Amino acid sequence: MSTNKEYIQIEREKEWRVELRKTIANKERTAKERVRMPEMDPQERIKYQDREVNIGLSADQAQGEATRCLDCANPTCIEGCPVSINIPKFVKYIEAGKFLDAAKTLKETSALPAVCGRVCPQEKQCEASCFYTQKMKKDPVAIGHLERFAADYERESGFMSVPEVAPANGIKIAAIGSGPASLSFAGDMIKLGYDVTVFEALHEIGGVLKYGIPEFRLPNKIVDVELDNLQKMGVKFVRNFIVGKTASFDDLKEEGFEAFFVASGAGLPRFMNIPGENYNGILSSNEYLTRVNLMNAAKDEFDTPVIKGKTVAVIGGGNTAMDSVRTAKRLGAERAIIVYRRSRAEMPARVEEVHHAEEEGIEFINLANPIEYFADEKGKVNRMRVQRMGLGEPDASGRRRPIVLEGSEYDIPVDLVVVAVGVSPNPLIPSEVKELKVSKWGTIEVTEETMQSSIPEMFAGGDIVRGGATVILAMGDGRKAAANMDEYLQKKLKK
Amino acid sequence: MNQIVEKVLFSEKVAKFVVDAPRIAKSRKPGHFVILRVDEKGERIPLTIAGADPVKGTIVLVVQKMGVSSAKLFELEVGDSILDLVGPLGKATHIHQAGTVLACGGGVGVAPMLPIVEGFKKAGNRVISIIAARNKDLIILEDEIRQWSDETIVMTDDGSYGTKGLVTAGAEMIIQREKVNECIAIGPAVMMKFTSLLTKKYEIPTQASLNAIMVDGTGMCGACRVSVGGNTYFTCIDGPEFDAHQIDFDELIMRLGGYSNEEKLAYERYV
């Protein structure tokens, strides 16, 4: 693997890195303030569903920020990265002005750098493990912003590099689902020489990157460029194909597929099972976001409809809730409200997303939980009853448990409600493959170190294993599954 | 791409399409449905499969022109292609030896009922089919239903063909005449509701195949929520068939109108 400690040290001792470290004293490096991501004006950006909030760093800003990185002898940041990007190497390439080399470094281990630079929770990962955060109690190097800069620079330069691929070994393998876990898996397997086919149920490749994350956070064209890159490396994409339904695993084995990576995602929205929840105008965040992001429902020339609420309540405090409420604002809501049962401090959403939402005029009703919905004579929701909550002792997640304040109910007039209280694993594959071991939550059980399921030739990763996590953790699973499936297949073939 | 190899007009608003879809033709079973998107700007709409030829690699879909999406599909001709077609989706009908099976189909619901009738007949059941519609023009697939039924009754609301009356009148006549072990109802939600009320009275187990609004059809969006026995289910993955006596049909009818304003505007734009 290209990420082991020895390799990282060899890279660090290369002459250009040694020289670069000497050019500026560490004291000077640490004296600099962390760069601020330039953003589109909140009042302007809420008019557009498809314009990015974060504008991206200029070359000067990026080089300046890269200078802050001390190129540590023990780069703990890498340990914080689920796909083990050689972070100091790419950051130092930016400092040196070699932006294309920086992008190439990202692609050594990440199939989707422009995506990760935008949607990874770096503050919980690489940046949380940065020397600045850990030892100096200062703002970490803006690794995420730099990653995005390098990936964007390469794409806009017209000199996109295609990673090297080993000679074809003729072994056919399949990835099921085309979200981040699968794409990351496919990228690694194609590099190893396998014949990789990605099967997708929807009509578009990309999974949650396309149907879930809105364009103001992750433009579809950015995803398409990364997909194009995988295609150039030789990955085959098959759309409108549900493995287990359109064809069975046995059918695919007969067609020569030797092993499978199941990454079918957490595509089953949860509801709260409270009275009135099936009224019209109450929908899952998955439905709302899919209509807008995948089906372009907000645009008149597309046939798929979406209800444009004037007062929209979004239930939940995660990233999906933020994506939904900010979408509602962009579709013209006068009031777009987050209703969350805990307080701001317990919100699972990224701090950046909450901050952006506030700038855009999103209202937050925290410590409140809906308990019933009411509708007009046609069955369209017009009012919701919420209950005030207090906070008790910390629960299993370490967050303070919300407790009901009796007699605190009050009503809020609404005409659209988006329920974003989490997702469950998609049951399609587990229900089609009876021998597959599944947990009581419906997630596929795998050996943690290898991502191998109870069926030896079937590996799994991403939300179908985790139940609901992040793009980057899914990508980490994809990489781990690739390395272990390779080992499994090579051993099997030697027999 | 899924090419249309045959198109038969049943009436001004109803047509049968035979579509090239070799994988689905092989794997589908009675009760399954597909999701299709006619073109780049199109909506994803569910349609229950009305038949298949695994040798030729084709499936049969019957379409009634109602809104923008069905109108776009209706206008396609032989040689044209449907941009996206995925399936088979949903749970297949539980076909078993029940004894006497009464199959009630209303309007275009007769199309998805055909493979189920065929399935029950082949499984050794006595099958009585009632096919009903508003008028003679809207009665479809009569010969095909007759081929797989021991008895077929045609009902029209206006009496322009067969017996005058609603599907329930025909059903009640049969139920009073002989022992019916199981009933199947496919058609407009209102028709299924009243068929279900009737068979409940006679305590005949009844399956209804629901036509909820869907987006992805794989469990992802939850647009197709339906209340059955007080619990919420997703029509796409838990259905499309449910125990009719447990279905909250009034909620289903309400939910089918969930986008009626938006759909009306879209249709006006389209025309």
Interface residues (C-beta under 8 A of the other chain):
Chain A: A201 L202 H203 Y211 R239 N240 F241 I242 K245 T246 A247 S248 D251 G267 L268 P269 F271 N273 E277 N278 Y279 N280 G281 L283 S284 N286 E287 T290 R291 M295 N296 D300 E301 F302 D303 T304 P305 V306 I307 K378 G379 K380 N426 P427 L428
Chain B: R23 I24 S27 R37 K41 G42 E43 R44 V68 S69 K72 L83 D84 L85 V86 G87 P88 L89 V215 D216 T218 G219 M220 C221 G222 A223 R225 S227 T232 F234 I237 E251 M254 R255 G257 G258 Y259 E262 E263 A266 R269 Y270
